[in-house]
Amino acid sequence: MRMTSRLILCLVVAACAPMAPDLPPISPTPTPTSPPQQPQRLPVTPVQPSTGEATPTEVMEFNTWRDSFVARRGGANREAWAYELAGLTPDHRVIDRDRSQPEFARGAGDYITRALTADRIQTGRDRIGSSPWMNAIQDQYGVPKSILVGIWAQESAFGRIQGDMDVIRSLATLAWEGRRREWAEGQLVNALTIVSEGRRDRARLTGSWAGAMGQTQFMPDNYLRLARDGDGDGRVDIWGSDVDALASTANLLANAGWRRNQRWALEVTLPSGFDYSLTDSAEQPWSYWRARGVDLVGGGDLTHAEAAENATILLPSGAGGPAFLALPNHYVIRRYNNAMSYALAIGLLADAMDDRPGVSRAWPSEPPLSRDQRLALQRGLQALGYDPGGVDGIVGSGTRRALRQYQVARGLIADGYVNEAVINRIRSEAGV
């Protein structure tokens, strides 16, 4: 399976399909011996959006979408779903945050540096040292505990910041807004299922603006399919149980194809004259990259298993920053969040907790890009004949691929790196 196919789905965009069928099967979550108690239906009190109330027109449009959704997707649950969605209004905070995700707005160096604080690294080490139950999770699922703790740290500050937004309202807002309607409606179906099956009562079904829940921020579909009762108390509580949260995370990553006893990425150096158009796309074994002059920073070599895998060269900060040989486990991390910066932050945080050396090359300092700048970049590329995969202000692999094509055509270093200078050049050339 090609690595590019692994980038489609993740936590933020709801990844589910396993990537490596050779992993041992994982037993399903135990079924409770008695049927769950039906939750008390509580009236919904809309949360006031920080950027102002929805306009009467927006409320009318939202209600039209809501009625359509219930009719299309509700089936035998129409009445119950209509009840749960009654009285909701769009939450503008959700839309604002969807358009300004830091993984896509900040430079990679800034994002990663913020994640790798000394306090976070030490807290992670302390949690590993004081939680012997992590060893059993690591042994069962094959995922290093430092990776699990890295996700725990990044997603909720070790469970301290889980989000207190109404998951159903957040997902309904994203579905109504429409940028990712099909995905958001699917997640909303799963959130409503969680409530209707009595797995979590509505008043306590809280999470982030994107609908992610618990200590490691599971989307509703992944909660239903992959969450695990790690502490054996008969409940799956990713909100209140550290063990359940990390066992569930390990199960998700194992299900996504985590390679046991393999690393996630290694820092490399690139030779003079390297063909930068190969970065972020070409998937080749280590022998291919070695033949083109790529070396591991600090020497050493890959294991036999790692060398046999297809790997990609990543330049998160362009030709002027660190370079990485991304192994399959890097892309498994991206099943949590399909942003290069996010996966690099998790991997480097785990390395730091394991006392591995950090990157040898300094991160370039770049100011965050505004949404208007990112939209202008995508419109400019589109106007010049290079397809970024849509104009949504999210700078992902499609935008970088289009930029790389533009750079090749103009004889520039084709590193796909987005900064203010390249945006201004494209805007001027395209007249946007």
N, C-alpha and C positions, 0 to 999 in steps of 0.2 A: 504493500500500500504506500502510495506516495505521501510524503510529509504534508504537501499542500492540501491534501484532502483532510488532514487532521485539524485544520484551522477553522473549519466551518462552524463547529459548535463548541461551546464552553459554558461556564456558569452564567456569564452575562448574556450569552446568546443560546443558552440551554443545550449543552452537549450531552449526548446520551450513548451513542453507539460505541461499542467496544472496538478498540483498534487492534488488539492482539488476542486472537482466540486461543493462543497457546497457554494462557494463564490458567491455573487451577480454578475450577468453578467455585463460586462463593455461595454459601448457603443462604437462603432467603431469610428475611426478618421473621422471627418466630411469631406465629399467630396467637393473640391473646386467647386464653381459655374461655373467657366470657366476653360477650359482645360489649363494645365500648358504650358508655353512657352517652346519650345524645346531648350535645351542648345546649345550654340555654341560649335562646335567640335574644340578643340584646339589640336595642335600637342603635342605629349608626349615627353618630354625631360627626358631621363633616369637620375635618381639620381646616382651619383657615390658612390658605396659601400665603406664603410670605410675600409674594409679588402682587397681591391683590386678589379679590374675589373673581370667580369666573363671571363673565358678562352674561346677560340674559341670552344672547345668541349662542354663546358657548354651551350654556346649560341645555338649551334646546337641542343643539347638535349632539351633545353627550347623551341626552335621553333617547334620541333617535338611534344612536349607535347601540346603547344599552338594550333597547327593545329588540333591535335586530340581532344582537348577540344572543340574547336569551332564546329567541325564536330559532336561530340557526344551530346553536350548540347545546341548548338546554335539554332537549329530549324529554325524558321522564322527570327530569329535575327542574323543569321550567319554573314551577311555582316557588320552589325553595330558592333557586338562584335569583329570581325576581325579588324575593324578600330580602336577600342579603345585599342586593345592589340598590335597593330602594333608598332614595334620599342622598345618594352619593353625588358629588360634584367633582369636576376635574381639579387636581391638585397641581397648581402651577410650579411648585417647588420641584416636582418630579420632572417636568419638561425642562426646566432650567438646568437641572443636574445632568439630565441625559445629554444635553448639548455641550456640557463643559467637563466631561470626564477627564481627570488629571492624567490618566495613563496616555491619553491622546493629545492633550493640550500642552503639557510640560515637556521640556527636553528630557531625553532618557536619563542623562546624567543627574539632572535636578531631581527627578522622580526617584531614582535609585538611591541617591545620597540621602534623601529624606527618609527612605525606608531603612537604611543601614545605620541607625544611630547606635552609639555605644550602650545606651540604656536598654534599647530593645534587644540587642545582641546578648547582653548580660542577663536580662530577664528570661530570654529564651533558654539560655544555658541553665539557669536556676530551675526553670520549669522541667526541663529534661532530667536534671539531677534529682529532683524531688518527686518524680512521677514514675516509679518503676513499672507501672502498668503499661507505659508506652512500649516497653520491650516486647510485650505479648502482641501488641498491635503491629509493630514493625515485623515481627516474625511471621504473623499470620498473613499479612497483605504484601510484604516485601517492599514497602515504601519507607525510606529512612525517617526516623522520628524528627530529625532536624528539618526536613521538608515539611512535614505536618505542622510542626511548631512555627515554621516560617509563615505558612498560610494562616495559621491561628493568629499570629502577631499582626499580619498585614490586614486581615479581614475584620478583626474586632478588638485589637489590642489585648489579646489573650482573654477574650470574652467580656471585656469591660464595656465596649461600645458596639452593641448589636443592632441599633436602630430601633426607633419606637413608632415607625409609621405603619399605618393600616395597609397590610400587604395587598388586600383585595382592592382597596382604593388606588394604590400606586399602580397596580397592573391594569386596572380599568382605565386609568389616565393614559398610560402608555398605549393601550389598545385604541382608545378613542383618538389620540393624537396622530397615530397612523404611521410613524416612521418604521416601526417594527410590529405592525398590527398582527400579522399571523402568529409571530412568536409570542407576543404579549397575550393574545387571546388564548393560546394554548396553555400558557402558564396560569392564566386566570382560571381556566377550567380545572387545573390541578389544585389551585389554592381553594377553590370552592369545594372540591372533592375532599380536601383535608378537613374542612369544617363539617361537611355533610356526613362524613364517615366517623366523626367524633374523635379524630386524632389530635385535634387542637381546637379549643373553642375560639370563636371569632374574636372575642375581646383580647385574647392573648396571641393572635396570629399577627405578630408585628415583625418588622424587619427594616431593610434599607429602602431607599427611594425606588430601586429597581425590582423590589420584591424578594430580594435575597434574605434568608432567615438564619438565625442562630449564631453560634460562636464562630462557625466557619462559613457562614453565609451561603446556605444551600438554596437553590431555586426550588419552587414547589415540585416540579417534575422529578428532580433528583432526590428530594426528600421522600417522595412516595416510592421510588424505585430502589434507592441506594442507601438511605439512612439505616443505621444499625444500632441495636441495643448493646453497646459495648460493656456496660457494667452489670448486665444480667438481671436488672430489676423488673423486666417485663414491659418496660416503656422505652420508646425512642424519643429522647429529649435532647435535641441538639441545642436548646437554649440554656438549660440549667445543668447539664451533665458534661463535664470536660471529656470524660471517657467516651460517651456517645458521640460527641462532636468530632473527636479525632478518629475514632473508629469509622465513622461515616465518611470522613474525608479520605481516609486510607482506602476504603472500599471503592469510592468513586475513582480515585487515581488508578487503583489496580484494575478496575473495570475498564478504564480508558486505555490500558495497555502499558502500565509502568513496567520497565525492564528491571528485574531484580539485579542487584550488584553491578549496576551501570550508573555512571554519572550523568548529569543533566547537560553539561556544557563545559568547555575548557577554553581559557583565553589563548589566543594564538597571535602570531605576528605574520604579516603579509609581506611578500617580497616587493622590491621595486618593479614597477611595470605590471603588477597584478591586474587581471581583468575584473574590475569592480562590478561589471554587469552580471557576474556570476553570483553575487551576494544575494542573500534573502530569497533565493529561488532554486539554484542548482542543488540537487540532492545526490551526493556521491559518497562512496566509502573513503576512508582515511587515505588509502593508497593514492586516490585521485588527487586529493589536496596536497599530499606530500610531494607528488610529482610536479606540482605547480609552485613549490617553494614555501608552502605553509608550514610553520613550526609551532610547537607548543611552547608557551611562555614558561620558563623555568626548566625546560628539558623534560625528560621522561617520555612516556609513550602511552598509547591507549591499550586497554586489555584486548585480548583476541576477540571477545564478543563485541566490544565497542567498535573496534576497527572494521568489523564486518557490517556494521550498520550504515545506512545512508545518513549523511550529516550535511548540514548547511552552514555556510559562513554568514554571520550576522554582524552588521555594523550599526548598532543602535544610535551612535552619534556621528555617523558618517566616517569618511576616510581619516579624519583627524582624531578619532577617539578609539577606544578599545575595540578589538575584534574578537569574536567568539566562534568556536566550532560547536554548533548546536546539535546535540545528540537527540534521539527520539524522546527521552524523558523531558526535555525542554518543552516539546509540543504537548506532552501530557499535562504539564503544568498549565499550558494555555487552554486546556479544557476547562479550567476554572475561570480564566479571564483571557480572552484572545487578544491581548496586548503584549507586544514584545517586551516593553518596559516592565510590566507586571511579572512576567515569567523570569526575567533576569533578576529582578529584585528578590523574588522568592528564592531562587537558586543561590544568589550571592549571600543572602541572609543566612541560609542554611550552611553554606561554606564557612561563613564567619563563626557561626555557633560551633562548627566542627573544627575550628582552629586552622582552617585552610587559608592561605594567603589571599588577599584581595587583588583587584585588578592592578596591573603594573603601570598602565597608561592613564593619564589624567583625563577626566571627563571634560569636554568643552562646556563652557558656560554659555547658555543661550536663554533669553527671556521666554516666558510662556507665549504661545501663539493664541491670539484671540480667535473666537469662532468666525468672525468676519474674515480674518486672514486665511483660515483653513478653508472656508467656503470659496473665497476668491481663488485660492490655489486650485481647487477642484474644478471650478468653472473655467479657469484659464487653461488647464490641461485639456479639458473637454473641448474648448473652443479651438485649440491647436491640433486636435485630432488624436489625443491620447486619453483613453477611457479610464477614469479613476474608479469605476464601479459604482458611481452614484455621487450626488452632491449632497452630503449630509453633515459636513464639518468634522467627521471622524476620520483621522488620518491613520488608516490601516494598511494592510499589505497591498490592496488594490491601488491606493493612491501612490504608495511608494513604487509599485511596478510601473505605473504610468509616468511618474517622474523619472524613473531610470531610463525609460524609453526616450523621453524628451532629452535627457542628458546625453545619451548615446548619439542621438541625431545631431546634436550641436557640438559634439567633440568635447564634452565636459566629463569630469570624473563621475562615473555612473554609479554613485553610492546610494541613490535614492533618499538622501538625507534632506529633510525639510527644515529650513530655517527662514528667517526674515529676508535674507538676501535673495534666495532663490524664488521666494514668493513674489517679491517686488519685480524681479526680472520677468517672471511669467506673466504677471499682471500687466506690465508695460507692453510686452510682446503681444499679448492677447487682447489688450484694450478693455480689461475688466476691472 
